[in-house]
Amino acid sequence: MSQSEPRRCHTASSNWLKIMRNQVAFSEPGDAMLLQLPSYPPFMRAIEDTGRRLIANPMRDDGTRWVLDLGAYEAAHDPRLRMLIFCHP
């Protein structure tokens, strides 16, 4: 395993804070974030609190399990989509 450069390592006290930091680092206010639902509720708030736009992409029940709805993902095309957030509740 290679050793990380200390200047590239960041700590955070919670996953919520990590999501917020990544949104700020890799997008601009007004950019879109696609969030798989169900998700940890504070992630939705983090998107809104940083001035980004939430595109909700609910998972689909196929009768035996919950699956990603790839059709809804493709339909959610947005030229300002900058991040996909996957989170298991």
Secondary structure, 3 states (H helix, E strand, C coil): CCCCCHHHCCCCCCHHHHHHHHHHHHCCCCCEEEEEECCCHHHHHHHHHCCCEEEEEECEECCCCEECCHHHHHHCCCCCEEEEECCCC
